[in-house]
Amino acid sequence: MNGSTHRSRLHRRLAGWGALLAVVALAHSAQAEPQAIDLLFQGGTVVTVDAERRVIPDGAVAVDKGRIVAVGVNTELKTRFAPRQIVDARDTIVMPGLVNAHTHAPMVLLRGMADDLKLKEWLEGHIFPAEKAGVTAEFVSVGTRLAALEMLLSGTTTFADMYYFEEQVAEAAREAGMRCVAGETLIEFPAPDNASVAEALAYGARFLKRFAGDRLVTAAVAPHSSTWSALRRGGRLAPWQTDSRRRY
Ligand SMILES: [Zn+2]
């Protein structure tokens, strides 16, 4: 082996080591500069509900600009990210929000009234008369705010509602930061907010236009135990139902 071959091998080896050191230095600098994000939930049991149904004890969830950017083990994520806000989630479960698919949210204010009766007697003998006498826009607003509070405490972040004065339900959901499909009732007798199906349809048309494209609320019409005529008439509002294929 002559001197020049030996030197060139040595150079190649040194170049190899140099490249490796550069990679190590890059990794080190990446580790030294964690990514700035808005929010990190740290230390809870993360129930991912992903395809593998992973449950991560001492997990973390990284959020930036309203979107989840990473889910994983707490020790890893807290070095990868520099959150502007940390939520200490120890001793809690961190999971996707629950969806309540059947609510008449403002009715929390009627809770305990005429319990343990058959549906027809309860509804027609007690609830309909009480609603006729006492359900106003303010009742709906206050009731939905209470219902939203109770739902959030149980981990529910989305609800599908049907009641009267649904504009107030929609406003209260938005105020609580909850997603909601808000269905304005079409019913074949005078309701607390609209005296006829025609009035309810006019209300529905205004309501659907007002909330078209809303970030949280999907406005809808909700025909009650309906005849085909009310269903067909409700269906005519479909052109304003712009976001019916939204995913939750
Ligand atoms: Zn119901």
Residues whose N, C-alpha, C, O or C-beta is under 5 A from the ligand:
A	BS01	ZN	none
